[in-house]
Amino acid sequence: MARVLACDDDATALMVVRAALEAAGHTALTTGDPQSAVEIAVSMHVDAVVLDVVMPDVNGYEVLRGIRHHPAVDKLPVLMLSSLGERHDRVRGLKEGADDYLTKPFDPEELVLRIERLVERAEAWRAHLHGSLEHFSIPELLQQLEQGRKTGTLYVNGGGLQGAVGVVDGWVSGAALRELRGKDACFALLELGQGRFRFEPGAPAGALDGLEEGGISVQHLVLEHARLLDELCHHEVVAPGARLWAMPEGGPMPRLPEDHPALPLAELWTAVADRPGAALEELLRTPLAAPHVIEAALAVLVQEGAVRAEEPVDYDQEMVSIGDELRAASQIDPVAAAVEAVLRGATACGIAPSLVPLALVVGRGAASDVVELVKDLPRAGSIDVPDSLGELLRSGRGASVRLRQNVGTVVCNVLQLEGSRSRQRIEGLLPDCAAVVLWPRGETSAVGFEWIVPQVEGLESTRLGLLIASAEGEGAALTPLVDGCRRWTVVGAEPTSFSGLLRVVAEGLFAKA
């Protein structure tokens, strides 16, 4: 159990924090004197600090700087606790070195959960960062290395695979997994959900390469990986044992689509042409690309008629490949990757990822599309989908879709603008949302939606407004209102999956960070 110091000049707040921590089995130390906080943290060997911002004489930011400049406690996890809920306050706290930020009034159970997670992470760092991938995902580990601007090598052993990622000042400088190198090795490692890891500080291993000079940010990797999985979701996946032939057989390479720049279409077509009748499993053994990259590229080639795939009559179940091993160790799916991308985008904007609320305001036509997108979500313990979503939207009550990941929860509040009653609900919801998505299709005009644009633009708490406005859609009438707005972005293509919608939100949050 952890020993936690709480510093707040509000005696009632201290009492609530103490009661919550002790009820969970932790030891709570409290003080109303901010000038003594650093000394207490050092002398009592605490595991974490809950620190109020607004205090007399010495504020929480000054205490935080004192902690970060004291060699005995400079790595101590700190949760800032304050009634200051504006974006610039949260951003300042995180920039000053806080590990998390919770706004008053707070849920005591949430405070305990956040503290326990911070302590767990700190213990892993103190142990030279080693542990289980079931507790710390690869994206989560890389994010921590990025935030700490660490330099070293992250070694991973999972599902019978051994790989490594080099990090310089927090950016990924190279990666290796069997024959894979660079970004493809990174994508394959991001999909591992079981195994062990360890981080060794110092110059990255010399064999880790394959990325552009200067490295690549973790945020960019996570978003690109989410896009890849979403791409795979939109095509019929070729069975692992299918036999493949390049088309036309024995002829030159056909004209390939140019709207998939991240996929190695030409390289894969050539590989299939060089191995007529080869199984997909054989291609997955090659160092051409990460398994999911090959699968996504092949799905596009088959759909375009550039590759013919035939199901085998008798598939050898004993055939083992890197693709099998990765899929067996993987716990990542397009929805989970998109949710994680939203949580990281929120973190980049100074929003604590434990709970990220979104608002999706739709017109009558878009409402039916949203219902279909939600129906396609997997029914898993990490996803809560309401019954009768269409009926709830038509009644003006709206509904929430909750999507949980290790680092937090995304709550998508879906509302159909239908009369004054729904407008009141939307007006009350907007200030609490990190992002607002406006999808007005199905309305005879944009009248009734135009008030949302300036309202979101004036909210400090809302980081992003997205207007879905295809060229022929009704949302195009709102585009002039968005011109010149700092929070709003126009999206020209309507989403075809819920994970795609979340990915657009994530990209928008990263862009506004």
C-alpha positions as CSV (number, residue, x, y, z in Angstrom):
1,M,0.0,0.0,0.0
2,A,1.2,3.5,-0.7
3,R,2.1,6.4,1.6
4,V,0.5,9.6,0.2
5,L,1.0,13.2,1.2
6,A,-1.9,15.6,0.7
7,C,-1.3,19.4,0.9
8,D,-4.3,21.7,0.9
9,D,-5.3,24.7,3.0
10,D,-8.9,23.5,2.9
11,A,-9.4,21.3,5.9
12,T,-12.5,19.7,4.5
13,A,-10.7,18.7,1.3
14,L,-7.9,17.2,3.3
15,M,-10.4,15.2,5.3
16,V,-12.1,13.8,2.1
17,V,-8.7,12.9,0.6
18,R,-7.6,11.2,3.8
19,A,-10.8,9.2,4.2
20,A,-10.7,8.1,0.5
21,L,-7.1,6.9,0.7
22,E,-7.4,5.2,4.0
23,A,-10.6,3.4,2.9
24,A,-8.5,1.9,0.0
25,G,-5.9,0.7,2.5
26,H,-3.3,3.5,1.9
27,T,-1.5,5.7,4.5
28,A,-2.5,9.3,4.2
29,L,-0.3,12.2,5.6
30,T,-1.9,15.7,5.5
31,T,-0.7,19.2,5.9
32,G,-2.2,22.6,5.5
33,D,1.2,24.3,5.3
34,P,2.6,24.3,1.8
35,Q,6.0,25.6,3.0
36,S,6.5,22.3,4.8
37,A,5.3,20.0,2.0
38,V,8.7,19.3,0.4
39,E,10.3,18.6,3.8
40,I,7.5,16.2,4.8
41,A,7.8,14.4,1.4
42,V,11.5,13.9,1.9
43,S,11.5,12.9,5.6
44,M,8.5,10.6,5.5
45,H,9.5,8.8,2.3
46,V,6.1,9.2,0.6
47,D,5.1,7.5,-2.6
48,A,3.0,10.3,-4.1
49,V,1.7,13.8,-3.4
50,V,-1.8,15.3,-3.8
51,L,-1.2,19.0,-4.1
52,D,-3.7,21.9,-4.2
53,V,-3.0,24.8,-6.5
54,V,-4.5,27.8,-4.7
55,M,-3.0,28.2,-1.3
56,P,-1.9,31.3,0.7
57,D,1.7,32.5,0.7
58,V,3.0,29.6,-1.4
59,N,0.9,28.2,-4.2
60,G,0.9,24.7,-5.5
61,Y,3.0,25.4,-8.5
62,E,5.8,26.7,-6.3
63,V,5.6,23.6,-4.1
64,L,5.7,21.5,-7.3
65,R,8.9,23.2,-8.5
66,G,10.4,22.6,-5.0
67,I,9.6,18.9,-5.4
68,R,11.0,18.7,-8.9
69,H,14.3,20.5,-7.8
70,H,14.9,18.3,-4.8
71,P,17.1,15.2,-5.7
72,A,15.4,13.0,-3.1
73,V,11.9,13.5,-4.5
74,D,12.3,14.9,-8.0
75,K,10.7,11.8,-9.5
76,L,7.8,11.7,-7.1
77,P,4.4,11.4,-8.8
78,V,2.3,14.5,-8.1
79,L,-1.5,15.0,-8.7
80,M,-2.6,18.6,-8.8
81,L,-6.0,19.2,-7.2
82,S,-7.7,22.5,-7.7
83,S,-11.0,24.4,-8.4
84,L,-9.1,26.0,-11.4
85,G,-10.5,24.0,-14.3
86,E,-9.6,26.1,-17.2
87,R,-7.4,24.7,-19.9
88,H,-4.4,27.0,-19.2
89,D,-4.4,26.0,-15.6
90,R,-4.3,22.3,-16.4
91,V,-1.7,22.9,-19.1
92,R,0.5,24.9,-16.7
93,G,0.3,22.2,-14.1
94,L,1.4,19.6,-16.5
95,K,4.1,21.8,-17.9
96,E,5.4,22.5,-14.4
97,G,5.9,18.7,-14.0
98,A,2.6,17.4,-12.5
99,D,1.7,13.9,-13.5
100,D,-2.0,14.4,-13.4
101,Y,-4.6,17.1,-12.7
102,L,-8.0,16.7,-11.0
103,T,-10.6,19.5,-10.8
104,K,-12.7,20.1,-7.7
105,P,-15.2,18.9,-6.8
106,F,-13.8,15.5,-7.4
107,D,-14.9,11.9,-7.1
108,P,-12.9,10.4,-4.2
109,E,-12.9,7.0,-5.9
110,E,-11.4,8.5,-9.0
111,L,-8.7,10.3,-7.0
112,V,-7.7,7.0,-5.4
113,L,-7.6,5.2,-8.8
114,R,-5.4,8.0,-10.3
115,I,-3.0,7.9,-7.3
116,E,-2.7,4.1,-7.5
117,R,-1.9,4.2,-11.2
118,L,0.7,7.0,-10.7
119,V,2.3,5.0,-7.9
120,E,2.3,1.8,-10.0
121,R,4.0,3.6,-12.8
122,A,6.6,5.2,-10.5
123,E,7.5,1.8,-9.0
124,A,8.1,0.5,-12.5
125,W,10.5,3.4,-13.2
126,R,12.3,2.9,-10.0
127,A,12.8,-0.7,-10.9
128,H,14.5,0.4,-14.1
129,L,11.2,0.2,-16.0
130,H,10.6,-3.5,-16.3
131,G,7.4,-5.4,-16.0
132,S,4.4,-7.1,-17.7
133,L,2.8,-5.9,-21.0
134,E,-0.6,-6.8,-19.4
135,H,-0.1,-3.8,-17.0
136,F,1.7,-1.4,-19.3
137,S,1.0,-1.4,-23.1
138,I,3.7,-0.6,-25.5
139,P,2.1,2.7,-26.5
140,E,1.8,3.6,-22.9
141,L,5.4,2.8,-22.2
142,L,6.6,4.9,-25.2
143,Q,4.4,7.8,-24.1
144,Q,6.1,7.8,-20.7
145,L,9.5,7.7,-22.3
146,E,8.5,10.6,-24.5
147,Q,7.1,12.6,-21.6
148,G,10.3,12.0,-19.6
149,R,12.5,12.7,-22.7
150,K,14.4,9.5,-22.0
151,T,17.2,8.0,-24.0
152,G,17.8,4.3,-24.1
153,T,16.5,0.9,-25.4
154,L,13.1,-0.7,-24.6
155,Y,13.4,-4.4,-24.9
156,V,10.3,-6.5,-25.4
157,N,9.8,-10.3,-25.2
158,G,6.3,-11.5,-25.9
159,G,4.5,-14.3,-27.8
160,G,7.8,-16.0,-28.6
161,L,9.1,-12.7,-30.2
162,Q,12.0,-10.6,-29.1
163,G,12.2,-7.0,-30.2
164,A,13.6,-3.6,-29.2
165,V,12.8,0.1,-29.6
166,G,15.5,2.8,-29.5
167,V,14.5,6.1,-27.9
168,V,16.5,9.4,-28.0
169,D,15.1,12.4,-26.0
170,G,11.7,10.6,-25.9
171,W,11.4,10.2,-29.7
172,V,11.6,6.8,-31.3
173,S,14.9,6.5,-33.2
174,G,14.7,3.0,-34.5
175,A,13.2,-0.5,-33.9
176,A,13.8,-4.1,-34.6
177,L,11.6,-7.3,-34.4
178,R,13.1,-10.3,-36.1
179,E,13.7,-9.2,-39.7
180,L,11.5,-6.1,-39.4
181,R,13.1,-2.7,-39.0
182,G,12.0,0.9,-38.4
183,K,8.3,1.8,-38.6
184,D,7.2,-1.8,-39.5
185,A,8.8,-3.2,-36.4
186,C,7.2,-0.4,-34.4
187,F,3.7,-1.3,-35.7
188,A,4.3,-5.0,-35.0
189,L,5.4,-4.2,-31.4
190,L,2.5,-1.9,-30.8
191,E,0.2,-4.9,-31.3
192,L,1.8,-7.0,-28.6
193,G,-0.4,-7.3,-25.5
194,Q,1.3,-10.1,-23.6
195,G,4.9,-10.6,-22.5
196,R,7.6,-8.8,-20.6
197,F,9.6,-5.5,-21.1
198,R,12.6,-3.7,-19.7
199,F,14.1,-0.3,-20.4
200,E,17.9,0.2,-20.3
201,P,19.1,3.9,-20.2
202,G,22.0,5.0,-22.4
203,A,22.6,5.1,-26.1
204,P,20.2,2.9,-28.1
205,A,21.5,-0.4,-29.5
206,G,23.4,0.1,-32.8
207,A,21.2,-2.3,-34.7
208,L,18.1,-0.2,-34.2
209,D,17.4,1.8,-37.3
210,G,15.0,2.2,-40.2
211,L,13.4,5.6,-39.2
212,E,14.1,9.0,-40.7
213,E,16.8,11.1,-39.2
214,G,15.7,12.7,-35.9
215,G,13.3,10.0,-35.1
216,I,9.5,10.0,-34.9
217,S,7.1,11.1,-32.2
218,V,5.0,8.5,-30.3
219,Q,1.9,10.4,-31.1
220,H,2.6,10.1,-34.8
221,L,3.2,6.4,-34.6
222,V,0.0,5.7,-32.6
223,L,-2.2,7.7,-35.0
224,E,-0.6,6.0,-38.1
225,H,-1.1,2.6,-36.5
226,A,-4.8,3.5,-35.8
227,R,-5.3,4.5,-39.4
228,L,-3.7,1.2,-40.6
229,L,-6.1,-0.9,-38.5
230,D,-9.0,1.2,-39.6
231,E,-8.0,0.6,-43.2
232,L,-7.9,-3.1,-42.6
233,C,-11.4,-3.0,-41.2
234,H,-12.8,-1.6,-44.4
235,H,-11.7,-4.5,-46.6
236,E,-12.4,-8.2,-46.6
237,V,-9.4,-9.9,-45.0
238,V,-7.6,-12.6,-46.9
239,A,-7.4,-15.9,-45.1
240,P,-3.8,-16.8,-43.9
241,G,-3.7,-20.0,-46.0
242,A,-5.0,-18.4,-49.2
243,R,-2.9,-19.0,-52.3
244,L,-2.0,-15.8,-54.2
245,W,-1.4,-14.9,-57.9
246,A,-0.4,-11.5,-59.3
247,M,-2.7,-10.3,-62.1
248,P,-2.5,-10.4,-65.0
249,E,-0.5,-13.7,-64.6
250,G,2.9,-13.3,-66.2
251,G,2.1,-9.7,-67.3
252,P,3.3,-6.3,-66.2
253,M,2.2,-4.6,-63.0
254,P,-1.2,-3.0,-63.5
255,R,-2.0,0.6,-62.5
256,L,-2.4,0.5,-58.7
257,P,-4.6,2.9,-56.7
258,E,-2.7,6.0,-55.4
259,D,-5.0,6.8,-52.4
260,H,-3.1,4.4,-50.0
261,P,0.4,6.0,-49.7
262,A,1.1,4.2,-46.4
263,L,0.7,0.7,-47.9
264,P,3.5,-1.0,-49.9
265,L,1.2,-1.9,-52.8
266,A,3.8,-2.1,-55.6
267,E,6.3,-4.0,-53.4
268,L,3.7,-6.5,-52.3
269,W,2.4,-7.0,-55.9
270,T,6.1,-7.7,-57.0
271,A,6.5,-10.1,-54.1
272,V,3.4,-12.0,-55.1
273,A,4.5,-12.0,-58.8
274,D,7.8,-13.5,-57.8
275,R,6.1,-16.3,-55.8
276,P,3.1,-17.4,-57.9
277,G,0.7,-19.6,-55.8
278,A,2.4,-18.7,-52.5
279,A,0.3,-18.6,-49.4
280,L,-0.1,-15.4,-47.4
281,E,1.7,-17.0,-44.6
282,E,4.9,-17.1,-46.7
283,L,4.6,-13.4,-47.3
284,L,4.1,-12.7,-43.6
285,R,7.5,-14.3,-43.0
286,T,9.3,-11.8,-45.2
287,P,10.8,-8.5,-43.9
288,L,8.6,-6.6,-46.4
289,A,6.4,-5.0,-43.7
290,A,4.6,-5.5,-40.4
291,P,2.0,-8.3,-40.7
292,H,-1.0,-6.0,-40.5
293,V,0.5,-3.7,-43.1
294,I,0.9,-6.7,-45.5
295,E,-2.7,-7.8,-44.8
296,A,-4.1,-4.3,-45.4
297,A,-2.1,-3.9,-48.6
298,L,-3.1,-7.4,-49.8
299,A,-6.8,-6.6,-49.1
300,V,-6.6,-3.5,-51.3
301,L,-4.8,-5.4,-54.1
302,V,-7.4,-8.2,-54.1
303,Q,-10.3,-5.7,-54.1
304,E,-8.7,-3.9,-57.1
305,G,-8.2,-7.1,-59.0
306,A,-4.4,-6.8,-59.0
307,V,-4.0,-10.1,-57.0
308,R,-6.2,-13.2,-57.1
309,A,-6.6,-15.1,-53.8
310,E,-7.8,-18.7,-53.7
311,E,-8.8,-20.5,-50.5
312,P,-6.9,-23.7,-50.0
313,V,-8.7,-27.0,-49.8
314,D,-6.6,-28.3,-47.0
315,Y,-4.9,-25.7,-44.8
316,D,-2.0,-27.0,-42.8
317,Q,-2.8,-26.0,-39.3
318,E,0.7,-26.7,-38.1
319,M,2.2,-23.9,-40.2
320,V,3.6,-21.3,-37.8
321,S,4.7,-17.8,-38.8
322,I,5.4,-14.4,-37.4
323,G,1.9,-13.4,-38.4
324,D,0.4,-16.2,-36.2
325,E,2.6,-15.3,-33.3
326,L,1.8,-11.6,-33.5
327,R,-1.9,-12.2,-33.8
328,A,-1.9,-14.6,-30.8
329,A,-0.1,-12.0,-28.7
330,S,-2.1,-9.0,-29.9
331,Q,-4.9,-7.4,-28.0
332,I,-5.3,-4.4,-30.3
333,D,-8.2,-3.8,-32.6
334,P,-9.2,-0.7,-34.6
335,V,-11.6,0.6,-32.0
336,A,-9.2,0.1,-29.1
337,A,-6.4,1.8,-31.1
338,A,-8.7,4.7,-32.0
339,V,-9.8,5.1,-28.4
340,E,-6.2,5.1,-27.2
341,A,-5.4,7.8,-29.9
342,V,-8.2,10.0,-28.6
343,L,-6.9,9.6,-25.0
344,R,-3.4,10.6,-26.1
345,G,-4.7,13.5,-28.1
346,A,-6.6,14.7,-25.0
347,T,-3.4,14.4,-22.9
348,A,-1.5,16.5,-25.5
349,C,-4.2,19.2,-25.0
350,G,-3.7,19.2,-21.2
351,I,-6.8,17.0,-20.4
352,A,-6.4,14.2,-18.0
353,P,-7.1,10.9,-19.9
354,S,-9.0,9.2,-17.1
355,L,-12.3,10.6,-18.6
356,V,-12.6,12.3,-21.9
357,P,-16.1,13.4,-22.8
358,L,-17.1,14.1,-26.5
359,A,-20.3,15.5,-28.0
360,L,-21.6,14.3,-31.4
361,V,-24.5,16.5,-32.5
362,V,-26.3,15.1,-35.5
363,G,-29.1,15.9,-38.0
364,R,-31.9,13.5,-38.8
365,G,-30.1,11.8,-41.7
366,A,-26.8,11.5,-39.9
367,A,-28.6,10.0,-36.8
368,S,-29.5,6.9,-38.7
369,D,-25.9,6.5,-39.9
370,V,-24.6,6.9,-36.3
371,V,-27.0,4.2,-35.1
372,E,-25.5,1.9,-37.8
373,L,-21.9,2.8,-36.8
374,V,-22.6,2.1,-33.2
375,K,-24.2,-1.3,-34.1
376,D,-20.9,-2.3,-35.7
377,L,-19.0,-1.8,-32.4
378,P,-17.9,-5.1,-30.8
379,R,-19.9,-6.0,-27.8
380,A,-17.1,-6.2,-25.3
381,G,-16.6,-5.5,-21.6
382,S,-14.7,-2.3,-22.5
383,I,-17.6,-0.9,-24.6
384,D,-21.0,0.2,-23.2
385,V,-23.6,0.8,-25.9
386,P,-27.2,1.9,-25.0
387,D,-30.2,-0.1,-26.2
388,S,-32.6,1.6,-28.6
389,L,-30.1,4.4,-29.5
390,G,-32.3,5.5,-32.5
391,E,-35.4,6.0,-30.2
392,L,-33.3,7.9,-27.6
393,L,-32.1,10.3,-30.3
394,R,-35.5,10.9,-31.8
395,S,-36.9,11.6,-28.4
396,G,-34.3,14.4,-27.8
397,R,-32.8,12.7,-24.8
398,G,-29.7,11.4,-26.5
399,A,-27.4,8.7,-25.3
400,S,-23.8,7.9,-24.3
401,V,-21.3,5.4,-25.7
402,R,-18.5,4.6,-23.3
403,L,-15.3,3.1,-24.5
404,R,-12.6,2.1,-22.0
405,Q,-8.9,1.5,-22.4
406,N,-6.1,1.0,-19.8
407,V,-5.3,4.7,-19.6
408,G,-8.8,6.0,-19.4
409,T,-12.3,6.2,-20.8
410,V,-13.9,8.1,-23.8
411,V,-17.5,9.0,-23.4
412,C,-19.2,9.9,-26.7
413,N,-22.5,11.8,-26.0
414,V,-24.7,11.5,-29.1
415,L,-27.6,14.0,-29.5
416,Q,-29.9,14.8,-32.3
417,L,-30.9,18.4,-32.6
418,E,-34.6,18.3,-32.7
419,G,-36.4,21.3,-31.1
420,S,-35.8,23.4,-28.1
421,R,-35.6,20.6,-25.6
422,S,-32.7,19.0,-27.3
423,R,-31.0,22.4,-27.7
424,Q,-31.1,22.9,-24.0
425,R,-29.5,19.5,-23.4
426,I,-26.8,20.3,-25.9
427,E,-26.1,23.7,-24.5
428,G,-25.6,22.2,-21.0
429,L,-23.3,19.5,-22.3
430,L,-20.9,21.5,-24.5
431,P,-18.8,23.1,-21.7
432,D,-17.9,19.7,-20.3
433,C,-16.7,18.2,-23.6
434,A,-13.1,18.0,-24.9
435,A,-14.3,18.0,-28.5
436,V,-17.6,18.6,-30.3
437,V,-18.5,16.9,-33.6
438,L,-21.3,18.6,-35.7
439,W,-22.8,16.3,-38.4
440,P,-25.9,18.1,-39.7
441,R,-26.7,15.9,-42.7
442,G,-30.4,15.2,-43.2
443,E,-31.6,18.8,-42.5
444,T,-33.2,20.9,-45.2
445,S,-30.8,23.7,-44.2
446,A,-28.2,24.5,-41.6
447,V,-30.6,26.7,-39.7
448,G,-30.8,25.5,-36.1
449,F,-27.2,24.4,-36.0
450,E,-25.4,27.7,-36.6
451,W,-25.5,28.7,-32.9
452,I,-23.2,25.8,-32.0
453,V,-20.2,27.1,-33.9
454,P,-19.7,30.4,-32.0
455,Q,-20.6,28.8,-28.7
456,V,-17.9,26.2,-29.0
457,E,-15.5,28.8,-30.2
458,G,-16.0,30.8,-27.0
459,L,-15.5,27.8,-24.6
460,E,-12.1,27.5,-23.0
461,S,-12.8,24.0,-21.8
462,T,-13.6,22.6,-25.3
463,R,-10.4,22.1,-27.4
464,L,-11.9,21.1,-30.8
465,G,-14.9,21.5,-33.0
466,L,-15.3,19.3,-36.0
467,L,-17.8,20.0,-38.8
468,I,-18.5,17.0,-41.0
469,A,-19.5,18.7,-44.3
470,S,-19.2,16.8,-47.5
471,A,-19.4,18.8,-50.7
472,E,-23.0,17.7,-51.4
473,G,-24.1,17.6,-47.7
474,E,-26.1,20.2,-45.8
475,G,-23.1,20.8,-43.5
476,A,-21.5,22.8,-46.4
477,A,-23.8,25.7,-45.5
478,L,-22.1,26.0,-42.2
479,T,-18.5,26.1,-43.6
480,P,-18.4,29.9,-44.0
481,L,-19.2,30.2,-40.2
482,V,-16.2,28.1,-39.4
483,D,-13.7,30.1,-41.5
484,G,-11.3,31.9,-39.3
485,C,-12.3,30.0,-36.1
486,R,-9.3,28.7,-34.1
487,R,-11.2,25.7,-32.6
488,W,-13.1,24.5,-35.6
489,T,-11.9,22.2,-38.4
490,V,-13.9,21.0,-41.5
491,V,-13.9,17.3,-42.3
492,G,-14.9,16.7,-46.0
493,A,-15.5,12.9,-45.8
494,E,-18.2,11.4,-43.7
495,P,-17.0,8.6,-41.4
496,T,-17.7,5.0,-42.4
497,S,-16.9,3.4,-39.0
498,F,-17.0,4.5,-35.4
499,S,-13.3,3.9,-35.1
500,G,-12.8,6.2,-38.1
501,L,-14.9,8.9,-36.4
502,L,-12.7,8.6,-33.2
503,R,-9.5,8.7,-35.3
504,V,-10.6,12.0,-36.9
505,V,-11.2,13.4,-33.4
506,A,-7.8,12.2,-32.2
507,E,-6.1,13.8,-35.2
508,G,-8.0,17.1,-34.5
509,L,-6.9,17.1,-30.8
510,F,-3.3,16.5,-31.7
511,A,-3.5,19.4,-34.2
512,K,-4.9,21.7,-31.6
513,A,-2.4,20.7,-28.9
